[in-house]
Amino acid sequence: MDLAMVRNNPADAGRLCDESKDTRFIFFHISYPYYEEMLAVAKQFANATIDMCWAWIINPVAAKDFLKKFIVTVPSNKILTFGGDYTSVEPVLGHSIIARNGIALALSELVEENHISLNEALALVDPLLNGNAREIFRLDKKQKLLKNLKWDSL
């Protein structure tokens, strides 16, 4: 068996989610080029979340199409539309511009194609760019813990 196929096979992601139901999995890079299959994994398994990090740079057209399909297929709280696994901060600004443009284009196309209303598209902006990450990574809870931490005891 070709190991590259095993590493990139979304069916394996589905098996992993099924066998570890109490674990949250975040799949990076939309599993490009197998992003269509990852839609099924994200829809089928409550513990599967998709992170679009690098997808906007790998293939911005595929990333836009993936986001459109995701929004009409999977609950929109199961996606992180921007972020990355960068080792340096310099590329983040350019990447964020590409991502914002792609997200805006995906939402506007969904409105133009009558898949969602303008109000629904506007309501998705904050969750897609901010709220989902705050919820998925429990940032509010972590901020409260940091506030209560006694720094002088460290």
Order of alpha helices (4+ residues) and beta strands (2+ residues): alpha-alpha-beta-alpha-beta-alpha-alpha-beta-alpha-alpha-alpha-alpha
